[in-house]
Amino acid sequence: MAAPAPAPTPPHRVTATVLRPVGTPVPLGFLALAGAAFVTAGLQLGWTPPAERAAAGTVMIAFAFPLQLLASVLGFRARDTAFGTAMAVLAGSWLVQGVVLSAGPLPGTRHALGLFLLVTAASLLVPIAAADTGKIAATVVIACASLRLGATGLHELTRAPEWETASGVIGLVLTAAALYAAAAFALEDTRHRPVLPVGRPGSRSTAVRQRTEPGERPEL
């Protein structure tokens, strides 16, 4: 009696990995940050009449909050935890500040808002500590945002005009830094090479130049 034929060998499974091209969300997040920071600085430095506080709050809620939230989601999808966390924290802070401003002036010192802004400023130290040291420009922007939140929080707690002025000045510096970083990262992403310095060492800049495949993104 003939031996039974061996069972056929199952075909090998083939696993395919599909990469989706993801544009860097850094310019989007930083441009939203610049817009809200500049409007807030104008309010704090007296460039905008106090009667327009609700309008400034609308900018925070309708512009900065959704755009930075979107940048946060895209940052996490691109596996940049530090950037995604920073954008999420800032998005939440703009929403809270916008709601408070839209509610109109409140008598006395806003202890709750001041404490919230202080802990938000401290929270940004986490993504700053975790950020890639090859992107100094982005780290500087987040550090300026933390300083501005801290100064604003101290003003809300003390109502000292010096802290409000300091927050406004820091807001102007933050606006300039965010605009520069947004332009630098946008140009780098579209031209596939460094155009404006962002603080990457030579090896990191070379890696950006060598990115050629769709969906391949070694760094944000």
N, C-alpha and C positions, 0 to 999 in steps of 0.2 A: 504494500500500500504506500502510495507516494506521500511524502511529507507535505504538510500544508504550506502554502506560499506565505512568505513573511508579510506582515501588515505593511501597507504603504507608509512611507515616512511622511508625516504632516509637513506641508509647505512652511517655509520659514516666514515668520511674521516680520513685516517691514514697518518700521515706525518712521513717520515723516514729521518733521518739525517745520511749521510754517511761521515765518516771521512777518509781523505787521509793521510797516514803517510807522514810527511814532516821532513826530516832531518834538523838539525840546519845548517843555512848558515854561521854561525859565523866563523868556521875554514876556509872556502873557502875565505871569504872576507879578513880575517886577513893574510892568507898566500899570497894572491895577494898583499896586502899592504906591507908585509915584503919584498917580492922580489923586488918590484919597489923602496922601500925606501933604500934598501941596495945598489942597483945599483946606485941610485942617490947620496948616501953618498960617494960611491967610486969615483964618478966623482968630487964631491965637495971637497973631501979631497986629491985629487991628485993621488989616487990609479989607476985611469983609465986615459989614455992619452986624451987630449982634442979632438984629431982627432976622437975619438970614441963616440962623443956626439950623433951622429945620431943613433948609435947602442943602446945607453941608451934610446933614444926617442922611438925606436922600441919596447923595452921591455915595456915601459909605455903604448904604443898604443895596442900592440898585446897580452900582458899578463895581466897587471894590470887592464886596462879599461874594457875588456869584463868580466873578472872574478868578479870584484867588482860590475859591473852592474848586473850580474846574482845574486850575493849575495843580492843586493838591492831588486830585484824583489821577491826573495824567502823570504826575511825579511818582506816585506809588506804582502805577502801571509800568513805568520805566525803571522801577526798582531803585529809585533814589529816595530812601526813607527820610533822610535829613531834610531835603527840600520839600517833600510832601508834608511832613510834619509841620515845618515852619509855615507853609502856606495855609494849612488848615487852622493853625492857631491864630494867624493874622486874620484870616477870613472871619473866624468867630469873634475876634476883638472888634473888627469893623462893624459887624452886625450889632453887637451890644452898644457900641458907641453911637451908631446911627439911630438906634431905637431911642436911646436916652436923649440925644439932641433933638430928635423929631418930637419928643414929648414936651419940649419947651423948657425954659429956665426953671430950675428948682431952687427954692430958698435954702440957705445954709450950705453946709459942706456935704458933698456926695461921698460919704464914707464907703458905701458899697461899691460904687464905680471905681473909686481910688484903689481899694484893696484888690479888686478884680484886675485892674490894669497893672498893678505891681506884680501880682502872681503871673500874669500873662507875660510881662517882661522877663521874669525869671524863667518861665517855661521855654522861652526862645533860646535860653542858654543850652538846652538839651540838644536841639538840632545843630547849634553852633559847635558844640563839643563833638558831635558825631559827623560833622560835615567833612567832605574830602578836602584835605589840605592843598590839593591841586587847583582849587577854585577860590582863590582869595577874594575876588571881586564879589562873588555871591555871599561869602561869609561876612564881608564888610557891610553889605546891604542889610542882612539880617541883624547884625550887631547894632547898626544905626536904628533899626526898627525897635529893637529891645530898649535902647537908650531913650527913644522918644516915648515909648509906652511908660517907662519908669518915671520920666519927668512929668508926663501928663498925670500919672497916678498920684505923684506927690503934690501936684497942684490941686487935684480934686480933694485930697486929704487936708491940705493946709490953706488953700485959697491964696497962697503967696503969689503975687504977680511975677516974681522972679522965675518961678518954676514954669509958669505959662510961657514966658518969653523964651526960656531955655528950650522948652518943648517945641516952640515954633521955629527956632533957629535950627535945632536938630532935624526938624521936619524938612527944612529947605535942603540941608545936607543930604538927608535920606532921599529926597526927590532927585537930586542930581546924581547920586550914586546909583539909584535904581534905574534911571534913564540910561546911564552909561552901560551898566551891566546888561540891561535888556538889549541895547543895540549891539554890544559885543557878542553876546550869545546868539542873537538872531543872525548876524552876519556870519559867524562861525558855522552855524547850522546850515545855512543856505549855500555857502561857498565851499564847505567842507575843508576849511583851513582857518587857522587863527588870523583875524584881521586886526582886532583891538586886543591888547593884553588883558587877560582875566586872572593872571596869577598862576597859570599852569607851568610846571617845569618843562624842560626841553623834551623829555621822553613822552609826557602827556600830549604835548603839541604835535609830536610826530604821530601818535596814535590817532589823533583827530584827522590828520592829513591822509592817513592810510585807510580811512573808512570809505568803502566803495560800494558795498552790497546794500540793497534796500532792506531796511529794518535793522541793520547792524548799527548799534549804538553802544560803544564801550563806556561812554560817560555822557551825562547831561552837560 
